[in-house]
Amino acid sequence: MRGENLRTAEVSRKTRETEVYVKVNLESLGVSEVETGIAFLNHLITSLSTHSLMDVTVKVKGDLKHHVAEDVAICLGEAIRKALHEGEGLARFGFAAVPMDCSLVFAAVDLVKRPYAKIDLKLKGKKIEDMPCEDINHFLETLAFSMQANIHIWTQYGNNDHHKAEAAFKALALALKQAVSIDPKKKGIPSSKGVI
């Protein structure tokens, strides 16, 4: 698979609450086309795409914002995991720190297939733009479990909720950019167990 552009995946999900289509390309430039019906979620996913250099397409119709955020996270995580195939040559780990004005946020990722999320954004309000803060946390937790990854994100400090949330997605993007990259020095699966 090395040298070939096969690290793409599509995932669709249709329930009585939402209809979601997601496509990712891990070997691209960070081009996005995101239409969730939630302006701030569009902004966050676009930032994730831009800074991870993953092309991301998201199309969704849904009833409630919570359902949309949750199902988009499920499909995006599944698509990224699917695009990784068996993980041969994968860097696997990634980490980043991102400042955004008053805020500083750290993110660390392990693409091992043991889902875990520790998210501490220190959001103080109930809503950012048109998105409930609890849905931002839930999106990141759901993404970790659907991607079958360890994702740790924490805000060191910050006064502005918008900046904290945006810095979190940018930090996650940079950590993912490292983790999903192919390391030319690595042969086979990046684990002493022989599987991830």
C-alpha positions in Angstrom: 0.0 0.0 0.0 3.0 2.3 0.4 3.2 4.9 -2.3 -0.4 4.3 -3.4 -3.3 6.6 -2.6 -5.6 4.0 -1.2 -6.1 5.5 2.2 -9.6 6.7 1.5 -12.9 5.6 3.0 -16.6 6.4 2.8 -19.2 5.7 5.5 -23.0 6.2 5.4 -25.4 5.9 8.3 -29.2 6.2 8.2 -31.4 6.1 11.2 -34.8 7.6 12.0 -33.0 10.6 13.4 -30.2 11.3 10.9 -28.8 10.5 7.5 -25.1 11.0 7.3 -22.4 10.5 4.6 -18.7 11.0 5.3 -15.7 10.5 3.1 -12.1 10.9 4.1 -8.8 10.9 2.3 -5.8 10.6 4.6 -3.3 11.4 1.8 -4.3 14.8 0.6 -4.3 18.6 1.3 -7.0 19.2 3.9 -9.8 20.1 1.6 -13.2 20.0 3.2 -16.9 20.2 2.2 -18.9 20.1 5.4 -22.6 20.6 5.7 -24.0 19.5 9.1 -26.6 22.2 9.6 -24.7 23.4 12.6 -22.5 26.4 11.7 -20.0 25.9 14.6 -19.6 22.2 14.0 -18.9 22.9 10.3 -16.2 25.3 11.5 -14.6 22.8 13.9 -14.6 20.0 11.3 -13.2 22.3 8.7 -10.4 23.2 11.1 -9.8 19.5 11.8 -9.6 18.8 8.0 -7.4 21.8 7.2 -4.7 21.2 9.9 -4.7 17.4 9.6 -4.3 17.6 5.8 -7.1 15.0 5.6 -9.8 15.7 3.0 -13.1 15.5 4.7 -16.6 15.5 3.1 -19.6 15.5 5.5 -23.2 15.7 4.4 -26.0 15.2 6.9 -29.7 15.7 7.4 -31.0 15.3 10.9 -33.6 16.3 13.5 -31.7 17.5 16.6 -28.3 19.0 17.0 -27.2 16.4 19.5 -28.1 13.6 17.1 -26.3 15.2 14.2 -23.1 15.8 16.2 -23.1 12.3 17.6 -23.8 10.5 14.3 -21.3 12.7 12.4 -18.6 11.7 15.0 -19.6 8.0 14.6 -19.2 8.2 10.8 -16.0 10.3 10.8 -14.3 8.0 13.3 -15.4 4.9 11.4 -14.2 6.4 8.1 -10.7 7.3 9.5 -10.3 3.8 11.0 -11.4 2.2 7.7 -8.9 4.3 5.7 -6.1 3.2 8.0 -6.6 -0.5 6.9 -4.5 -2.8 9.1 -2.1 0.0 10.1 1.1 -1.2 8.3 3.9 1.3 8.6 1.7 3.7 10.6 3.3 6.2 12.9 0.4 5.5 15.3 1.2 8.2 17.9 0.7 11.9 17.6 0.7 14.9 19.9 0.5 18.7 19.6 0.1 21.9 21.5 -1.9 24.8 19.9 -2.1 28.3 21.2 -5.1 30.5 20.1 -5.0 34.0 21.6 -5.7 33.5 25.3 -6.0 29.7 25.1 -3.5 26.9 25.0 -4.7 23.3 24.3 -2.8 20.0 24.2 -3.8 16.8 22.3 -2.4 13.3 22.3 -3.5 10.4 20.1 -2.7 6.7 20.0 -4.4 4.8 17.1 -4.3 1.5 19.0 -7.7 -0.3 18.8 -8.5 0.3 22.5 -10.9 3.2 22.6 -10.5 5.8 25.4 -11.2 9.5 25.6 -10.2 12.0 28.2 -11.5 15.4 27.2 -11.1 18.5 29.4 -11.8 21.6 27.4 -12.7 23.8 30.4 -15.6 25.3 28.6 -17.5 27.7 30.9 -20.7 28.6 29.0 -23.6 26.4 27.8 -23.3 27.2 24.1 -20.7 28.4 21.5 -22.4 30.1 18.6 -25.2 27.6 17.6 -23.7 24.5 19.3 -24.2 23.4 22.9 -20.9 22.9 24.7 -21.9 19.5 25.9 -22.2 18.4 22.3 -18.6 19.5 21.6 -17.4 17.2 24.4 -19.7 14.4 23.2 -18.5 14.8 19.6 -14.8 14.3 20.7 -15.6 11.4 23.0 -17.7 9.7 20.3 -15.0 10.3 17.7 -12.5 8.5 19.9 -14.7 5.5 20.4 -15.7 5.2 16.8 -12.1 5.6 15.6 -11.1 3.0 18.2 -8.4 5.4 19.4 -7.0 6.9 22.6 -7.7 10.6 22.4 -6.6 12.9 25.2 -7.3 16.7 24.9 -6.9 19.2 27.7 -7.0 23.0 27.9 -4.1 24.3 29.9 -5.8 27.7 30.2 -8.1 30.2 28.3 -10.8 32.7 28.8 -12.8 32.4 25.5 -14.8 29.3 24.9 -14.7 29.7 21.1 -10.9 29.8 21.2 -10.6 26.9 23.6 -12.8 24.7 21.4 -11.2 25.7 18.1 -7.7 25.2 19.6 -8.7 21.8 20.7 -9.8 20.7 17.2 -6.6 22.2 15.8 -4.4 20.4 18.3 -6.3 17.1 17.6 -5.8 17.7 13.9 -2.0 18.1 14.2 -1.9 15.1 16.5 -3.9 13.0 14.0 -1.7 14.3 11.1 1.3 12.7 12.9 -0.5 9.6 14.0 -2.0 8.6 10.6 1.3 9.3 8.7 3.3 6.5 7.2 6.8 6.2 8.8 9.2 4.9 6.1 11.4 3.3 8.8 8.6 1.2 10.2 8.0 -2.2 8.8 4.7 -4.0 9.4 2.3 -3.3 12.2 3.5 -0.6 14.8 3.1 -2.8 17.9 5.2 -5.3 19.7 2.1 -7.5 19.8 2.0 -7.6 16.0 -1.5 -6.2 15.8 -3.1 -2.9 16.8 
